[in-house]
């Protein structure tokens, strides 16, 4: 559970640096509903990294 909170905090801090869009809310909902599934969690992280192109990370 600590691992999930750590990743969630990093994702929310990343989101707060950029303009909020509908995709972010979808990702957050997926994280909340499927937090027990590590595969979904990692997929969301990869999506965020690809979405920003790793430029501002």
GROMACS elastic network, one bead per residue, 0.5 to 0.9 nm:
[ bonds ]
;  ai    aj funct       b0    kb
    1     4     6  0.51437   500
    1     5     6  0.63424   500
    1     6     6  0.86775   500
    1    35     6  0.87660   500
    1    36     6  0.87233   500
    2     5     6  0.50651   500
    2     6     6  0.61316   500
    2     7     6  0.87018   500
    3     6     6  0.51422   500
    3     7     6  0.63618   500
    3     8     6  0.85709   500
    4     7     6  0.52320   500
    4     8     6  0.59618   500
    4     9     6  0.85039   500
    4    31     6  0.89886   500
    4    35     6  0.71214   500
    4    36     6  0.87557   500
    4    38     6  0.88176   500
    4    41     6  0.83778   500
    5     9     6  0.60010   500
    5    10     6  0.85722   500
    6     9     6  0.52837   500
    6    10     6  0.63955   500
    6    11     6  0.87527   500
    7    10     6  0.51190   500
    7    11     6  0.61541   500
    7    12     6  0.86245   500
    7    41     6  0.86746   500
    7    45     6  0.85576   500
    8    11     6  0.50421   500
    8    12     6  0.61094   500
    8    13     6  0.85161   500
    8    28     6  0.86084   500
    8    31     6  0.80737   500
    9    12     6  0.51355   500
    9    13     6  0.60658   500
    9    14     6  0.84795   500
   10    13     6  0.51151   500
   10    14     6  0.61047   500
   10    15     6  0.86110   500
   11    14     6  0.50107   500
   11    15     6  0.61347   500
   11    16     6  0.86050   500
   11    28     6  0.89526   500
   11    45     6  0.77733   500
   11    48     6  0.82948   500
   12    16     6  0.60714   500
   12    17     6  0.87703   500
   12    28     6  0.87843   500
   13    16     6  0.51015   500
   13    17     6  0.66338   500
   14    17     6  0.54502   500
   14    18     6  0.71557   500
   14    56     6  0.89075   500
   14    57     6  0.77740   500
   15    18     6  0.54526   500
   15    19     6  0.73766   500
   15    20     6  0.68248   500
   15    24     6  0.73584   500
   16    19     6  0.73396   500
   16    20     6  0.75416   500
   17    20     6  0.89494   500
   17    56     6  0.89939   500
   18    21     6  0.89259   500
   20    23     6  0.82656   500
   20    24     6  0.66363   500
   20    25     6  0.82555   500
   21    24     6  0.56176   500
   21    25     6  0.71672   500
   22    25     6  0.53413   500
   22    26     6  0.64598   500
   22    27     6  0.88360   500
   23    26     6  0.50898   500
   23    27     6  0.62549   500
   23    28     6  0.86697   500
   24    27     6  0.50837   500
   24    28     6  0.61533   500
   24    29     6  0.85960   500
   24    48     6  0.86965   500
   25    28     6  0.50074   500
   25    29     6  0.61011   500
   25    30     6  0.85312   500
   26    29     6  0.51545   500
   26    30     6  0.61960   500
   26    31     6  0.86317   500
   27    30     6  0.50361   500
   27    31     6  0.61224   500
   27    32     6  0.86361   500
   27    44     6  0.64439   500
   27    48     6  0.88250   500
   28    31     6  0.50085   500
   28    32     6  0.61791   500
   28    33     6  0.86033   500
   28    44     6  0.89716   500
   29    32     6  0.51355   500
   29    33     6  0.61084   500
   29    34     6  0.83840   500
   30    33     6  0.52041   500
   30    34     6  0.57408   500
   30    35     6  0.76754   500
   30    40     6  0.77543   500
   30    41     6  0.82032   500
   30    44     6  0.82569   500
   31    34     6  0.53439   500
   31    35     6  0.51161   500
   31    36     6  0.87393   500
   31    37     6  0.87692   500
   31    40     6  0.75274   500
   31    41     6  0.62943   500
   31    44     6  0.78609   500
   32    35     6  0.54920   500
   32    36     6  0.88825   500
   33    36     6  0.81165   500
   34    37     6  0.53562   500
   34    38     6  0.81668   500
   34    40     6  0.68075   500
   34    41     6  0.75972   500
   35    38     6  0.69689   500
   35    40     6  0.77755   500
   35    41     6  0.67337   500
   36    40     6  0.87619   500
   36    41     6  0.85497   500
   37    40     6  0.56559   500
   37    41     6  0.65497   500
   37    42     6  0.89600   500
   38    42     6  0.61090   500
   38    43     6  0.84714   500
   39    42     6  0.52340   500
   39    43     6  0.60984   500
   39    44     6  0.86480   500
   40    44     6  0.61841   500
   40    45     6  0.86746   500
   41    44     6  0.52438   500
   41    45     6  0.64014   500
   41    46     6  0.87921   500
   42    45     6  0.50265   500
   42    46     6  0.62015   500
   42    47     6  0.85644   500
   43    46     6  0.50973   500
   43    47     6  0.61297   500
   43    48     6  0.86641   500
   44    48     6  0.62137   500
   44    49     6  0.86455   500
   45    48     6  0.51344   500
   45    49     6  0.62271   500
   45    50     6  0.86292   500
   46    49     6  0.50575   500
   46    50     6  0.61119   500
   46    51     6  0.83843   500
   47    50     6  0.51455   500
   47    51     6  0.58830   500
   47    52     6  0.86772   500
   48    52     6  0.63055   500
   48    53     6  0.83647   500
   48    54     6  0.88125   500
   49    52     6  0.54651   500
   49    53     6  0.58821   500
   49    54     6  0.56013   500
   49    55     6  0.89577   500
   49    57     6  0.82315   500
   50    54     6  0.68325   500
   51    54     6  0.80600   500
   52    55     6  0.63741   500
   52    56     6  0.71181   500
   52    57     6  0.81036   500
   53    56     6  0.79627   500
   53    57     6  0.87017   500
   54    57     6  0.54025   500
